[in-house]
Amino acid sequence: MSAPAEARDPDPGRVTRWSPRVRWRLAPWWAKVVGVYLAARVLTTLMVLEVAGRQGQNAWTGAQPGYFDFANIWDARWYEIIRVVGYPRELPVGDDGHIGENAWAFMPVFPQLTGLVTWFGVPWNVASVGVAVLAGLGAALVFHRLMSRFLEPDRALFAVVLFSIAPVSPIMQFGYAESLGFLWVALALLLLVDRRYGWLVPVVAAWAFTRPGALAFALTLGLHFVWRWWHRARDPFPVREQLVVIGVGLFTAAVGFAWPLVVWAATGVPDGYTATELAWRAGYIGYQELVPFAAWFQGGAWWANWVGLPAWFGIGAVVVVVATFAVVLFLPAVRRLGVDIRFWLASYALYLLAVFFPQSSTFRIVSPMFPIVGALAVPRARWYRWSIVLLFIALQYAWIALVWRIDAYDWTPP
């Protein structure tokens, strides 16, 4: 039987309706996102397996561990501890009288969700990776919808490509809560952009018990309110919507403080959560009180001294980074993403500047700012797109090999 007329291709240079290129172009948006995301995860898996094959014996695994064991080292073990034995009622205190690292630094949604999967007989290491991968897929799908509000279809899809292969994207297939956090960030921003304020309540509630950042989103809501009120003449802002935004903003701020209050109630230590978080930076600068907006300058001085430069050089570098980021927010490509995404980028950056100490996990901690890759997706030149894809893949491999892989006594957790 001969092929149907529309499938014949007398001219080999002509693209037929059955060619892979045409099928891809005609595929629904969600199928393209799923294809991009899964292809990226396969690529990452190959890189992880290559690095795992060179991994020596360590505190968590033997030499050359399998994929799922290698994907559940570092902080992934804290989530398993939370699921198996729960949170400690008494905070661990060292010989110096300071609170040490403990499970209260990690929030309960991810370990509980992974625990539900283990009820079906799935081993923890497999379940944690499965939950992370599916949450990352959900984040990619929502992120595409968010980018589609501002970018043309090809640019929105390329933004998903960059999200899926970003330097720290392997975290979306490790036993970490980051990909679940990405899902809440993308959902919250999409609802905010679409002005579906009421639906933000369950999203930010889940977010507040998954990963830190809800307080930064409360600031985003405040900025959104001011912006809409200021422009109410050309963009009506009814009183009812004003009240809803105020209510959701106050709720977001409240749940942003909820976890520290839970730790206080459970342990009897008012600053139990912040003291726990400070334990992770003690290895760098010793035990110090949390002074808002001081940690980055302390970190800049520490890292400068570590490489043999004067402290003022590191402090100056922090100033340059902050100023550069402020300029980036006003670049044309970033402005195309809309004011609400820029409010989020500024709010989260301010939040990190206030409370975070820059260390080896900085790249992972800044990853909730992933919507900025939409600006990188604006140029359409092929040489540019292929260049940034290859750069991201190279940086991804470097992150796995240098940060995730354990080398002897490794004090640089990812």
N, C-alpha and C positions, 0 to 999 in steps of 0.2 A: 504494500500500500504506500502510495507516495505521500510526502509530507504536505500538510495544508498550505495553501497558497501564501498565507501571511507569515508562515514559518520559513519559506524558502528564502535563500539569500544569494541570488545570482551575483550580486556585487559584494565580495568579501569585505570591502571597506565600509559597507552600509550597516548601521546598527539596526537590528530587527527588534520587533516587539518582545521577542523571547530572550534577548540577550540579558546577561546578568546586570548590565548597567541599567537597562530599561526596567527590569524587575525591581531593582533597588530604588529607582526613582519613583516607581508607582507604589512601593510598599507604604503602609500606613506609618505615621510618625513613631508610634510606640514600637513597631517592629524594628525600625531603624535604631532606636535607642537601645533596645534589648540586644540587637546584634553588635552594636558598638561596645556596649558595656561587657558583654560576655567575651568578645574578642580581646578586649583589654585584660580581662581576668585570666584568660588563657596565657597571654603574653607574660603577665606578672607571675603566673604559676611556674612557667618555664624558668624565669629568672630566679625565683625563690628556690626551686629545686636545685639549680646550679650552685647557688650560694650554700644551701643546706648540705650539699655534697662535700663542701670544704669546711663544714662546721665541726669543731672539735668537741670533745666531751665538756660538759659544763654543769652548772647547778640544776638545770632543768631537764636536759636530755643527754643521751649518749652521743658518741661521734656519729656524724652523718645521719641525723634524724630524718624520719619521714616527714611529709609535708605537714600533716595536722599537728604533730608534736612541735615542729619548728614554728608553726603559726600560733602557738600558745605559750610562748615564753614571755619574759618581762612582766608587764602589768597584767597580762592575760591571766596569770595565776592568781592574782588578787580576786578576780571575778569568780574563779572557781572556789576559792576559799570562802567567799561570801555565800555562795550557794550551798556549800557543804556544811560550814560551821556558823555562818552568820557573822554579825558584827560584834566586836568585843564590848562587853559592858564596862570594863575597866581599860582605860587607855594605857598602852605600854610606856613606862617611864625609864629612861636610861640612868646610869650611875651619876650623870651630871644633872639629873633632875628635870631634864627636858623630855617632852613627849616625842616618841619615835614614830617611824613609819608604820601605818596600820590601815586596815580595810576601810575605815571611815572616809578616806580620800576618794573612794569610788562609790558611785551611786547605784541604786538597786535595780533599775529597770532592765538593763542588759543581762545581768546574771539570773534574774528571775525568769525572763523570757527564754533564755537559753536552757534554764532548768526545766521549763515546761516541755521543751523538745526532748530532753533526756528521758522524760517519762515514757516515751515511745521506744525506749531501748537504744537510742542513739548515744554513742559515747560523747562525753563532754567536749573533747577536742574537736570532734566533727560537728557537733551541734553549734558550738560557738562560731566556727567558721561559716556554717550555713546561715545562721542568723545574720552575721555581719554581711555576707554576700547579698542576701535578699534585701536587707535594709539599704545597702548601697545601690542596688538596682532600683528600689523605690525612690531613693534620692535622685538618681539619674533621670527617671521618668518625670518627677515633679520639677526638677531643675530645667528640663527641656521646656515644660509648660511655662515656667517663669521666664526663661530667655525668649520664648516666643512672643511674650508681651512687648518686647523691645527690639528684637532682631528678626531679620528675614529667615526663612526656614533653613537655608544652608548654613547661615551663621549660628543659628540656635543649635543645630546638630553638631557643628564643629565645636561649640562651647561644651557640649556633652563629651565629645572626644577628648578635649583637654581635661575636663573633670575626671574622666575615667582613667587617663594615663598620667595624671599629675604626679610629681615626685613622691608624694606621700600616699598615693592611692593604694599601695599594697595594704594599708591599714584596713581597707574595706574587705579584705579577705583574711584577716587575722582575728584573734579572739579579743578584740577591743570594741568599745562602745561607740567609736567615732562615726561609723557609717550610720548608725541609728541616730546619732546627733545631727549628721548631715541631713537626714530625712526630715527631722523636726525643723531645722533651719530653713530648708527649701520650702516646706509646707507653710511655715509662718510667714515667710516673705511673699509667697504666692497669695496667701489670704490677705495680707496687708495691701499688696499692690491692687488686688481685686476689690478691696474694701469690704471684705466679708469678715467683719471684726468679731462677731460672736463666736465663729468657729475657732478663733485663736485660743479660746479658753482651754479646751482639752489638749490642744497641741502644746501650748506653753507649760501646762501642768505636767505632761509626759516629759517634755524637754527638761524641766527643772530637776527631775529625778533620774535623768540619763547622763547628761554632761553639763558642766558649768556653761553659762552664757545667757541665761534667762534675764539676769539683771541688765546686761547690755541691750537686750531686746526691749526691755522696759524703757531705756533711754531712747531707743529707736522710735517707739510709740510716742514718746513725748515730743520728739522732733517732728514726727509726722503730724501730730496735733497742731503744733505751732505753724508748720508749713501750710496746712490746710486752712487754718484760721486766718493767716496772713493773706492768703490768696482767695478768700471766700467770695470776693466780688465777682471774679470770673470763673470760680469753681465752687458752687454753693456747698456750704458745710452746715446742714441743718442742725438745730439744737439737739435733736434726738441722737444723731451720729456723734456729736461732740460728747454727749454723756456716755455713749457706749465706748468711745475711744478712751475717755478718762477712766471708766470702770475697768476696762480690760487692761489698761496701763497699770492701774493700782494693783489689780490681781496679779499681773506679771511680776511686778516688784515684790509682792508678798511671797509668791512661790519661789522667787529668786533667793529669798532669805530663808526659805523653809528648811533646806537641808542642814545648814548650820544650827538651826533651832532643834531639829531632830537629834542631832549629835549631842547637843547640850542636854536635852531631856533624857536621852538614853544613858549618858555617861556621867552627868552631873557636873561637867566641866564647861563653863560658859564659852570659852574660846577653844573648845576641843577640836572643831573643824579647822580653824585657821592654824592652830598649833600643829595639827597633823600635816597640813599642807606645807607649813614652814619646815617640817622635818626633811622634806625632799631637797631643799636648798641648803641645808646645814652643811652638807658635804663640800659645798663651794665656799661659803662665807661664814660658816658657823651659825649658831643660833642667834637670831636677831628678831626683834619685834617687827610686826608688819606695819610699815610706814607707807601709806599710799603714795604712789608715783616715785618712790625711791629705788625700787628693786632694779629697774632697768639701768639706772646710773651706777648702782652697786655692781651689777653684772658687767656693764661696760668696763668699769675699772678693773674688775677681777680678770676678765678675758684679756684685757690689754696687758696686765701684769703677767698673765700666763704665757703670752707670746713674747714677752720681753720688752713691751712698750710702756711708756709712762701712763699712769691712771687717767690723766687729762685727755689722752688720745682716745681712750675708750668712751669717756663721757662725751667728748665731742662727736664721736661716731654715732652715739645714740641721738644726739641733737640733729645730726644730718639725716638719719633714718626717719625721724619723726617729721622733719620739714619736707623731705622728699615724698613721704606718703601723703602729706597734706596737699602737695602739688599734684600728685597722681590723681587724687579724687576729682580734680577739675580738668583733667585731660578730656578732649572731645570723645574719645572712645569710651571712657568711663561714664561720662555724662549721658551717653546713649542708654545706659542701663536704668535710667530713671532715678528720681531723687530718693525713693525709699531704700533701694539697694545701697546707694551711697551713704544714707543715714546709718544703715546697718554696718557697713564697713568702718565708718568713723566711730560708731558706738562700740563695736567690739575691739577696735584698736585702742580706744581710750580705756576700756575695761582691762585689757592686757597691760597697758602702760601703768595702770593703777595698782595691779595686784600680782603680776607674773614676773618671775625672775628668769631672764633668758639663759637657757641651758641647752643641753643636747636634744631635748624634746620640743624645742621652740617651733620647728617646722611642722610638727604634728599639732601643736597647740594653736597655731595661726590658721590651720586648715579650715575652720568654719567660715573664713573669709573667701571661700571658694567661688562665690558668684563673680568675683573680679575677673575670672577667666573669660567671662563673656566679652570683656573689653579686648582681650587677646584674640578673640575669634572674629573681630570686625574685619581686618585686612583679608582680601580674597586672593592675593597673589599666591600661586602654587609654590613658588620657592619659599615664601614665608611660612606657609602652612606646613610644608614638609620639614622645614628647618625647626620649627617649634615642636613638632611631634617628635623628631629625633632627639632634640634637646631634652624634652620631658622624659623620654624613655631612658636616656643616658643618666639623668638625675635620679630617676626611679631606681635604676640598678645600683647607683652609688649609695642611695639611702638604705637599700636592703643590705648591701655588702659592708658598708661602713658603720651604720647605726644599728640596724636590727641584729646583725650577726654579732655573736659574743666572742670577744678576743681576750682570753685570760681573765685578769681582774678588770672587768669593763665597767667603768663608772659613768658611761654615757648612754643611759637608757633612751629609747626612742620616744 
